[in-house]
Amino acid sequence: MLYIQAHKEHHHWLNYLMDEFRRIEGAEFQIGIGEKETESRLNLRYNSSEKSDVHLSIQDNPYPKFEWIENGLFILEGTQKRGKKNIDYDLFWNSFYFLSRRNEWLLEQSGKKVQSYSNKTGIKDEKIWQLPIVNMYFGILKSYIAKNFPELKFSENQRPTIELSHDLDYIKKTSSLRLKQSAFQVYNGIRRFHLKKIFSGLRFFFTSPIYWNFDFWKELEEKFGLKSVFYVYAKTNKRGLKEWLLDPAYDISTNEKLKTALKDLSQEGWRIGLHGSFNSADSFDLIQKEKAKLESAIHSPITKTRQHWLRYAEAKTPFFHEELFQEDSTLGWNDRIGFRAGIGSKFRPYNHKENRAFKHYVIPQVIMDSNIFDYGYGNEDVIIQQSKAMIIELAKQSNAHFSISWHPRTCHKEYAWQFAYEELLETWKTSISKY
């Protein structure tokens, strides 16, 4: 057993962090944490002294600043003691700060809501979101342990996992979709002085296609030997203007064709999860009803979820997910690609209120079609290349487990976004064959 000597006030979050480190890195040993240094050689000191193995220097700011250090790493400003031997920055606190999304929790406590938009975090350096920094920190800790405590072993049986997913928002064009997507396209056209985009947005308002594209996605994914998750909305009776505008319109309880399609997908190995409505992120009763309604419709238990619009309330949503689901894939950004929790591995989110890990797991969403084509309009080629670079980097890591998401309707010619999805799958296929 590796023993970490640290002040008692740090034990709760260190226990969480080390549990995640052990599982993600495949450690075949236990890690104990206590206040007193032991006589065992397998002892790692975490304090602010010169003899410490990992330098302790905690910065707990809702609006963090960063500094870049060697090997392409960034850390919280003020957490490094230059010239010190061993690990001269607070690797533990930096890992915890990002993995637990500490700044989002602190912001919400102060009354500010991030709601899955990176531009509301106060973090200006966009490069921060492009690196799986916690995976990098964990890799450094793993190397340090292997070098200094060679009798402590790690598993070599892990393989990287990509989870393909689709949020089933629309199976046909609705009035609310016409309004939202047309407005978005016209706005992007005006912002970029692009007349073609403006006309495309206006034309979108008047056409009436059907978005029944299940066979397309099945055939595409089968070509790569992969099967995805379809996150499905479950309509409730209570709907006002906001729900009409923001939520999907189909009713899973009465649409027999959709029920049959989902049951067939499930039987063939595709998975079905709940796409919780806009308001369900704030209401346990609502998300519980939606889960029950979807389970009743397809006669199958639902263990996975992703909130519509990636809505997430720190003090509510993960508590609902812990009670109702095994896995959540909400934690990604609406407005950009990237690593919202600094990690490209499956992890347990942290309960800041009770100082413990939640019981359910998160599959981080790192790339979504609208990140590229809606919010990234005008820079699509650049963002696609950045996305490929992320895919290549994650394929190198045996402990990677992450999600990418394409809305089913976007293979229709009015969008034609599927080419990027296929390019990412080609990149993944090529990359994992190399590493």
C-alpha positions in Angstrom: 0.0 0.0 0.0 1.2 3.5 -0.8 0.7 5.9 2.1 0.2 9.6 1.7 1.0 11.8 4.7 -1.1 14.9 4.7 -2.9 17.3 7.0 -6.3 16.0 8.1 -8.2 18.9 6.5 -7.2 17.6 3.1 -8.2 13.9 3.6 -11.7 14.1 2.3 -10.8 15.3 -1.2 -7.6 13.4 -1.3 -9.4 10.2 -0.7 -11.8 10.9 -3.6 -8.9 11.9 -5.9 -6.8 8.8 -5.1 -9.8 6.5 -5.6 -10.3 8.0 -9.1 -6.6 7.8 -9.8 -6.4 4.2 -8.8 -9.4 3.2 -10.9 -8.5 5.3 -14.0 -4.8 4.3 -14.0 -5.5 0.7 -13.1 -3.5 0.7 -9.9 -3.1 -2.8 -8.4 -2.4 -1.4 -4.9 -4.2 0.5 -2.2 -3.6 4.1 -1.2 -3.9 5.1 2.4 -4.0 8.7 3.7 -3.1 9.8 7.2 -1.6 12.6 9.3 1.6 11.0 10.6 4.5 9.8 8.5 5.1 6.1 8.7 8.3 4.1 8.8 7.3 2.3 5.6 9.4 3.1 2.5 6.2 3.4 0.6 5.5 6.9 2.0 4.7 10.0 0.0 4.7 13.4 1.8 2.3 16.1 0.8 3.0 19.4 2.5 4.8 22.7 2.0 8.2 21.7 3.4 11.4 21.2 1.3 11.2 17.5 2.0 7.7 17.1 0.6 7.3 14.7 -2.4 4.4 16.8 -3.8 4.4 20.5 -3.0 1.2 21.7 -1.2 0.0 25.2 -2.3 -3.8 25.4 -2.5 -5.5 28.2 -4.5 -9.3 28.1 -4.2 -10.6 30.8 -6.5 -13.8 30.8 -8.5 -12.0 32.9 -11.2 -8.7 31.0 -11.5 -5.6 32.2 -13.3 -3.1 29.8 -14.9 0.5 29.6 -15.7 2.2 27.3 -18.2 5.1 25.2 -17.1 7.4 22.6 -18.7 6.1 19.8 -20.9 3.0 21.7 -22.1 1.4 21.6 -18.7 -0.6 24.4 -17.1 -1.3 24.8 -13.4 -3.2 27.2 -11.2 -1.3 30.3 -10.7 0.5 30.4 -7.3 0.7 26.6 -6.8 4.3 26.1 -7.7 7.5 26.3 -5.6 10.2 26.8 -8.1 13.5 25.1 -7.5 12.1 22.5 -5.2 13.0 18.8 -5.7 10.5 16.1 -6.6 7.1 17.5 -7.8 7.4 21.2 -7.3 3.8 22.2 -7.8 0.6 21.0 -6.2 -0.3 18.2 -8.5 -2.9 16.9 -6.1 -4.9 20.1 -5.7 -4.7 21.0 -9.4 -6.0 17.5 -10.3 -8.9 17.8 -7.8 -9.7 21.4 -8.8 -10.2 20.4 -12.5 -11.7 17.0 -12.0 -14.3 18.2 -9.4 -15.0 21.4 -11.5 -14.4 23.4 -8.4 -14.7 26.7 -10.0 -18.2 25.9 -11.3 -19.3 24.9 -7.9 -17.9 28.1 -6.3 -19.5 30.2 -9.0 -22.9 28.6 -8.5 -22.5 29.2 -4.7 -22.0 32.8 -5.4 -25.2 33.0 -7.5 -23.7 32.7 -11.0 -24.8 29.9 -13.3 -22.5 28.4 -15.8 -25.1 26.1 -17.4 -22.6 24.4 -19.7 -21.2 27.5 -21.4 -17.5 27.8 -21.1 -17.7 31.6 -21.7 -19.5 31.9 -18.3 -16.7 30.4 -16.3 -14.5 33.5 -16.4 -11.6 31.5 -17.9 -10.3 33.4 -20.9 -7.5 31.1 -22.1 -9.3 28.8 -24.5 -6.3 26.4 -24.6 -7.2 25.4 -21.1 -10.2 23.3 -22.4 -8.2 21.6 -25.2 -6.0 19.4 -23.0 -7.1 16.4 -20.8 -5.0 18.0 -18.0 -6.2 15.6 -15.3 -5.1 12.6 -17.4 -1.7 14.4 -17.8 -1.4 15.0 -14.1 -2.4 11.4 -13.3 0.2 10.2 -15.9 2.9 12.2 -14.1 1.9 10.8 -10.7 1.9 7.3 -12.2 5.4 7.7 -13.5 6.6 9.1 -10.2 5.2 6.1 -8.3 6.7 3.7 -10.8 10.1 5.3 -10.5 10.2 5.7 -6.7 8.1 2.7 -5.6 8.7 0.0 -8.3 7.0 -2.7 -6.3 3.7 -0.9 -6.8 2.2 -2.2 -10.0 -0.4 -0.9 -12.6 -2.6 -3.0 -14.8 -1.8 -3.3 -18.5 -5.2 -4.6 -19.6 -7.0 -1.3 -20.3 -8.2 -0.2 -23.7 -9.4 3.3 -24.8 -13.2 3.6 -25.4 -15.1 6.1 -27.6 -18.8 6.3 -26.9 -20.8 7.5 -29.9 -24.1 9.2 -29.0 -27.1 11.0 -30.6 -29.5 13.4 -28.8 -32.9 12.7 -30.4 -34.4 16.2 -30.4 -36.4 16.0 -33.6 -37.8 13.4 -35.9 -39.4 16.0 -38.1 -39.1 19.8 -38.4 -41.3 21.7 -36.0 -42.3 25.3 -35.7 -40.0 25.8 -32.7 -37.0 24.3 -34.6 -37.7 26.5 -37.6 -37.6 29.6 -35.3 -34.5 28.6 -33.4 -32.3 27.2 -36.2 -33.3 29.9 -38.7 -32.5 32.6 -36.1 -29.1 31.0 -35.3 -28.1 30.7 -39.0 -29.2 34.3 -39.8 -27.3 35.6 -36.8 -24.2 33.7 -37.9 -24.6 35.0 -41.4 -24.8 38.6 -40.2 -22.0 38.2 -37.7 -19.7 36.9 -40.5 -21.1 39.0 -43.3 -22.0 35.9 -45.2 -25.1 36.3 -47.4 -25.2 32.5 -48.3 -25.7 31.7 -44.6 -28.4 34.3 -44.2 -30.3 33.0 -47.2 -29.8 29.4 -45.9 -31.3 30.4 -42.6 -34.3 32.0 -44.3 -34.8 29.0 -46.5 -34.6 26.7 -43.5 -37.7 28.4 -42.0 -39.9 27.4 -45.0 -39.0 23.8 -45.7 -40.6 20.7 -44.1 -38.3 17.6 -44.2 -38.6 14.5 -42.1 -35.6 13.6 -39.9 -36.2 9.8 -39.6 -32.5 8.9 -40.0 -32.0 5.8 -37.8 -30.9 3.6 -40.6 -28.3 6.1 -41.8 -26.5 6.2 -38.4 -26.7 2.4 -37.9 -25.1 1.7 -41.3 -22.4 4.3 -40.7 -21.5 3.1 -37.3 -21.6 -0.6 -38.3 -18.9 0.2 -40.9 -16.6 1.0 -38.0 -17.7 -1.8 -35.8 -19.3 0.6 -33.3 -22.7 1.1 -31.8 -24.0 4.3 -30.2 -26.3 5.6 -27.5 -29.6 7.3 -28.5 -30.7 9.8 -25.8 -34.5 10.0 -26.1 -36.9 12.6 -24.8 -40.0 11.6 -22.8 -42.7 14.2 -23.1 -44.8 15.0 -20.0 -48.3 16.6 -20.0 -47.2 19.9 -18.5 -45.9 22.2 -21.2 -45.9 26.0 -21.5 -44.4 28.4 -24.0 -40.8 27.8 -22.8 -41.2 24.0 -23.1 -42.7 24.4 -26.6 -39.7 26.5 -27.7 -36.9 24.6 -26.0 -38.0 20.9 -25.7 -38.5 18.3 -28.4 -42.1 17.9 -29.5 -42.6 14.1 -30.1 -44.4 11.9 -27.6 -42.7 8.6 -26.9 -45.8 7.2 -25.2 -48.1 7.6 -28.3 -45.6 7.3 -31.3 -45.8 3.6 -32.1 -43.4 3.9 -35.0 -40.7 5.5 -32.8 -41.3 2.9 -30.0 -40.7 0.1 -32.5 -37.6 1.7 -33.9 -36.1 2.2 -30.5 -36.9 -1.4 -29.4 -35.3 -2.7 -32.6 -32.2 -0.6 -31.9 -31.9 -1.9 -28.4 -32.3 -5.5 -29.5 -29.5 -5.0 -32.0 -27.1 -3.7 -29.4 -27.6 0.1 -29.6 -28.3 1.7 -26.3 -31.2 4.0 -25.2 -30.8 6.7 -22.6 -33.0 9.5 -21.3 -32.6 12.9 -22.8 -34.0 14.9 -19.8 -36.1 17.9 -20.7 -34.9 21.5 -20.2 -36.6 21.8 -16.8 -35.7 18.4 -15.5 -32.2 19.5 -14.5 -33.9 21.4 -11.7 -36.7 19.0 -10.8 -36.3 15.5 -9.4 -40.1 14.7 -9.8 -39.9 15.7 -13.5 -36.9 13.7 -14.4 -38.2 10.7 -12.5 -41.4 10.8 -14.4 -39.6 11.1 -17.7 -37.4 8.1 -16.9 -40.5 6.0 -16.0 -42.3 7.1 -19.1 -39.4 6.1 -21.4 -38.9 2.8 -19.6 -42.6 2.0 -20.0 -42.6 2.9 -23.7 -39.7 0.7 -24.7 -40.1 -2.0 -21.9 -36.5 -1.7 -20.9 -34.6 -0.2 -17.9 -32.9 3.1 -18.5 -29.5 3.5 -16.9 -27.9 6.4 -18.9 -28.8 10.0 -19.2 -27.9 13.3 -20.8 -29.7 16.5 -20.1 -31.2 18.5 -23.0 -29.1 21.6 -23.8 -26.5 20.1 -21.4 -28.4 21.8 -18.6 -26.8 21.2 -15.2 -27.4 22.7 -11.8 -24.5 21.8 -9.4 -26.6 21.6 -6.3 -29.4 19.5 -7.9 -28.7 17.6 -11.1 -26.0 15.2 -10.0 -28.1 14.3 -6.9 -30.9 13.3 -9.2 -28.6 11.3 -11.5 -27.1 9.5 -8.5 -30.5 8.2 -7.5 -31.9 7.4 -10.9 -29.0 6.4 -13.2 -25.7 4.6 -13.5 -24.1 6.9 -16.0 -24.4 10.5 -17.1 -23.0 12.2 -20.2 -24.1 15.8 -19.7 -20.7 17.2 -18.7 -19.5 18.8 -21.9 -19.7 22.4 -23.3 -22.4 23.9 -25.5 -20.3 26.6 -27.0 -17.0 24.7 -27.7 -15.3 21.4 -27.9 -13.1 20.4 -25.0 -12.6 18.8 -21.6 -15.0 20.4 -19.2 -13.6 18.5 -16.2 -10.1 18.3 -17.6 -10.4 14.6 -18.3 -11.1 12.2 -21.1 -11.8 9.2 -18.9 -14.9 7.9 -17.2 -15.0 9.3 -13.7 -17.2 9.8 -10.6 -18.2 13.5 -10.1 -17.5 15.1 -6.7 -20.2 16.0 -4.2 -18.9 19.3 -2.8 -21.9 19.6 -0.5 -21.1 16.4 1.4 -17.4 16.0 0.6 -17.7 12.6 -1.1 -17.9 11.0 -4.6 -21.3 10.6 -6.2 -22.1 7.0 -6.9 -22.8 7.3 -10.6 -20.2 7.8 -13.3 -19.7 10.5 -15.9 -18.8 9.8 -19.5 -17.4 13.2 -20.5 -18.7 14.6 -23.8 -15.7 16.3 -25.5 -17.0 17.0 -29.1 -20.5 17.8 -30.3 -21.7 18.7 -33.8 -23.1 22.1 -32.8 -19.7 23.0 -31.2 -18.3 23.0 -34.7 -21.1 24.1 -37.0 -23.2 26.4 -34.9 -21.0 28.0 -32.3 -17.9 27.6 -34.5 -19.4 28.9 -37.7 -16.6 30.3 -39.9 -13.9 28.3 -38.2 -15.3 24.8 -38.9 -12.2 23.5 -40.6 -10.0 24.6 -37.7 -12.2 23.1 -35.1 -12.5 19.8 -37.0 -8.7 19.6 -37.0 -8.6 20.3 -33.3 -11.2 17.6 -32.7 -9.1 15.1 -34.7 -6.1 16.1 -32.6 -8.1 15.3 -29.4 -9.2 12.0 -30.8 -5.6 11.0 -31.7 -4.4 12.0 -28.2 -7.2 10.1 -26.5 -6.5 7.0 -28.6 -3.0 6.9 -27.2 -4.3 6.6 -23.6 -5.4 3.2 -22.5 -7.7 4.7 -19.9 -9.6 7.1 -22.2 -13.4 6.7 -22.1 -15.3 9.7 -23.6 -18.3 10.6 -25.8 -18.9 12.5 -29.0 -22.4 13.5 -30.0 -24.1 14.1 -33.3 -27.8 15.0 -33.5 -29.6 12.5 -35.8 -31.2 15.2 -37.9 -27.9 16.7 -39.0 -27.3 14.1 -41.7 -30.1 15.7 -43.7 -28.9 17.8 -46.6 -30.1 21.0 -44.9 -27.3 20.4 -42.4 -25.0 17.9 -44.0 -22.8 17.7 -40.8 -22.3 13.9 -40.9 -19.0 14.2 -42.9 -17.2 15.5 -39.8 -18.6 12.6 -37.7 -17.3 10.1 -40.2 -13.9 11.8 -40.4 -13.6 11.6 -36.6 -14.4 7.9 -36.7 -11.8 7.4 -39.4 -9.3 9.2 -37.2 -10.2 7.0 -34.2 -10.0 3.8 -36.2 -6.6 4.7 -37.6 -5.2 6.0 -34.3 -6.2 3.0 -32.1 -4.6 0.6 -34.7 -1.3 2.4 -34.1 -1.2 2.5 -30.3 
